[in-house]
């Protein structure tokens, strides 16, 4: 079976890949799919990621409106959570995990 993508479909695919194709992005989305997290909680949930990369990926996800960052004053804490757009994107992760265990 041969599939031919239109130019519009190719562009949509490239946009999606640009967002989720970076290393650790799916891990971050998966971690946040369980609810809001502090930065330190995320570093514990994804132990192999460096703080620099986590910070960079979170900024990218904020730029794409997939993650919200909010600050609490007392005690000073920064909380990250998925936006509705991020939640919609994260719904495909269990399918990937299921596929990974079967193949």
C-alpha angles and dihedrals in degrees: 000000000000121000121202116200121209119230089254092052091048091052091050091050092050091050091052092046091049089058103040100025095081116100113263096015095108090046090053093048090048092050092049092046086077091059142281116331138191116236091252091052090053093051088053092047092051102035098176095056120095120231090241093055093043090052091047094049092047090053090051091050090049089051089055090048093244097116132039122210119204133174128218116208103213112064095011107245135157116218126196124199139165119263118223086264089053092048090052091051094046092057091081094059096083088053090054091048091050091049090048093054093048096047 
